């Protein structure tokens, strides 16, 4: 894929991530339930780990600059980058299955949501990790099957629309 096409796809996915995260989510100071993971998973599927990580980091920074909800904290940008990296490692040029989607979501939920982001929140709020972790754990249990099914369904829609073949053709 030429650089212009890649930048256009990245821009679109970054825009979608910002919209899904900032407008189509429910947010409290310690929990966010939304669909911002879908464009980043799509970036991982289509563009690979590095570009998915870059898209997630840029979306985090732009979302915070355009629609701030408190002070900017770079730890969340690191978490976003690592999430994109994990989606890319799990999905790029690999057959997508419900099992693969589940593993990717579990890894991201455990490493990013429960550990990294909880740690960042303890730094920001000054609250003990236990106080923050319990509501986040409940959210995680609820979101695990939802994220898994949505990512798997996204892949099936992309496959059914023959988007990936057209995308690969644009690469040549």
Secondary structure, 3 states (H helix, E strand, C coil): CCHHHHHHHHHHHHHHHHHHHHCCCEECCCCEECCCHHHHHHHHHHHCHHHHHHHHHHHHHHHHHHCCCCCCCHHHHHHHHHHHHHHHHHHCCCCCCHHHHHHHHHHHHHHHHHHHHHHHHHHHHCCCHHHHHHHHHHHHHHHHHHHHHHHHHHHHHHHHCCHHHHHHHHHC
